[in-house]
Amino acid sequence: MLQTFRDKMSGPIVWGIIGFLVLLFAVWGIGVQSFVGGGSDPTIAQVGGVKITQSQYRNAYNRAYQQLVQMMGSDFSPDKVDLPKFRQGVLDDMLRNTLLDQYAKRAGYRTSDRAVYSYLTTIPAFQDDGHFSATTYQQALARNGMSPDQFENQVRSSLRVEQLRNTVLGTALIVPKQAQTAWQIDHQSRDFTSVVFDPAQYASQIEIGDAQVKQRYDRDKARYVAPLKIKLAYLELSQDKLAPSTPPDQDVLKTLYEAQKANRFTIPEERHASHILIPFGADAEAAHKKIEAIAVQLAHGADFAKLAKADSQDPGSRDKAGDLGWIRSGMMDPAFEKVLFALAKPGDVSAPVKTKFGWHLIKLDQIRPKHTLAFDDPKVQKQLLQTFGSKASARLFQDDSDKLSELAFENTASLDPVAKALGLQVQTSEWLTRKGSSGIFAKQQVLDAAFSDTVLKDGENSKPIQIGPADLLVIRKADVQPEHQQSIEDVKSLIRQQLLAEAETAKAKAAAQSLLQALKKGQPLAAAAKAAGAGSVTPMTGVTRQKPLDKVLLDAVFRLPKPVAGKSSLGFVELGNGKVAVISLDALHEPGPQAPGTETSAFVTTASQLNNSLAGAEFDAYRDYMKSRITVEMDAAPQTGDAQNPNQ
């Protein structure tokens, strides 16, 4: 929380809005109002009368899938995606956010134009050199197929929902005893011994015969079917790869400058500030007294920078003597901003200021008046050239896009004439299944087209497929391998490995269970582990929940009950690396409570996490109440048309 304040964010509201706007771009892709569908597009759900249609859901699914691919990057694999769960998650998000927006409206929450504009100026994607740019804003929206009115309506909606959310979250309250208990549980440590059995150690004891392989093949023959594969020829048209435009003359740039001067090159007043922050913690009154005491020291001539380093509890600015950098209107908490911009001259220090983060003392360091950058400023020239180049390449891309669509349609039997006309190169993919591959061939829309009747059966060119904001692909079938049953010779090595792994794991589990029974009968751990043939015996002391151990092992250790009367608690766990372990929990150490006024930052963090957890539970309960007030009806099963299962 303090870190976000240092980064000139306004706390949880910003991150809530960012999450909501990511959903708008990556999942909805359309305004809330556009849920009111019609025509032949089937309705799959209605939330209080607002319709969600099949096409809206399909767009949401495709955008969410691509967002997942982009987030995971080279780690992405279609096999890792639980498609039924993913589909349901997309639908749940659409239903939930439509419900929240409607309820916020009914409850009377409103968002002013000023609040919308203030938020827009904080979004890095809309900035040039750290300043809001109307041109960059419009270009970013255009790349996502949105108008400013659409996007601003979505921002207005998200801010309205966030007001509702914060109203509920702000009611969460924990008492000091709860914070103490949570901190003690979170910071307890445990002494235990783990006895690990590695399945690989039993490999030499196992023989897998041909008869076993054949039996498994015959039993699971349907598992050993080679899927349909296709190899694609394709053309890619990307705005980023187009030849650069000829630089414009100064008269053209001057005209562009005059058109953008007011919004893009006029910098509002900025103030360089430092602060000292004392968060509320578990005792708001104590925090107030502490900030008042610091204010008294400053009034008697104490050095602000030294006090900030010694007393401020903002980790992001404390080591920089409280320095927050340059701030303009709309970047900080409103209460903080109001006081900062009321300070008369550099060197002035405010009285204690209360915000959602705690108590502040604010020092005005410098003032940078509102000013307009000159046309011949190097930064201005650079931005103007970039804008001109971007517009020129966008026009060229649009022209080539139209040609690509027309030529691909007119030359359905080959990509060569299309490539020649546009100066592109026909490329060939690797073999692809319906699960996809990597890069552009992990994109759902490409897989949908590749396995469509047009490409797979008719052998024609696809329509241009949008794989990025300014990136198009046209594909056609280069070769195909039909689905076929693999022979036992094709898969016997794989089956042998599977049978061996299963047998190894079974032996490891049996040995671990044997040790567990021996320990329950009171046999000494060392002797019993040796008799059971354990791979390793590892005693550990003072292990906390933050210890960098195998997560499955650590979770199992902290689930075991406290040892009673000197008798160890015992457990069995299958580890994330395929090994199995027996755990003997020998002791549990719990820290004593922290005295009021001496709480550490770790204690404050734990208390904050507990409060946030309680707030989240309260909001979930409130959302259930909303559902009782606004009817949600499912009219039809959602369909994504994805390549893996086009009927789901």
Secondary structure as UniProt FT lines:
FT   HELIX           2..6
FT   TURN            7..8
FT   HELIX           12..23
FT   HELIX           24..28
FT   HELIX           32..35
FT   TURN            39..40
FT   STRAND          43..47
FT   TURN            48..49
FT   STRAND          50..53
FT   HELIX           54..72
FT   HELIX           73..75
FT   HELIX           78..80
FT   HELIX           83..106
FT   TURN            107..108
FT   HELIX           113..120
FT   TURN            121..122
FT   HELIX           124..126
FT   STRAND          127..128
FT   TURN            129..130
FT   STRAND          131..132
FT   HELIX           134..143
FT   TURN            144..145
FT   HELIX           148..169
FT   TURN            170..171
FT   HELIX           176..186
FT   STRAND          189..197
FT   HELIX           199..205
FT   HELIX           210..219
FT   HELIX           221..223
FT   STRAND          225..226
FT   STRAND          229..238
FT   HELIX           239..241
FT   HELIX           250..264
FT   STRAND          266..267
FT   STRAND          270..278
FT   TURN            281..282
FT   HELIX           284..299
FT   TURN            300..301
FT   HELIX           304..311
FT   TURN            315..317
FT   HELIX           318..320
FT   TURN            321..322
FT   STRAND          323..328
FT   TURN            329..330
FT   HELIX           334..340
FT   TURN            341..342
FT   TURN            346..347
FT   STRAND          353..355
FT   TURN            356..357
FT   STRAND          358..368
FT   STRAND          371..372
FT   TURN            375..376
FT   HELIX           378..410
FT   TURN            412..413
FT   HELIX           416..422
FT   STRAND          427..428
FT   TURN            434..435
FT   HELIX           439..442
FT   HELIX           444..450
FT   HELIX           453..457
FT   STRAND          465..468
FT   TURN            469..470
FT   STRAND          471..481
FT   STRAND          484..485
FT   HELIX           488..520
FT   TURN            521..522
FT   HELIX           525..532
FT   STRAND          536..543
FT   TURN            545..546
FT   HELIX           551..559
FT   TURN            565..566
FT   STRAND          569..574
FT   TURN            576..577
FT   STRAND          580..589
FT   TURN            596..597
FT   HELIX           601..629
FT   STRAND          632..634
FT   TURN            646..647
//
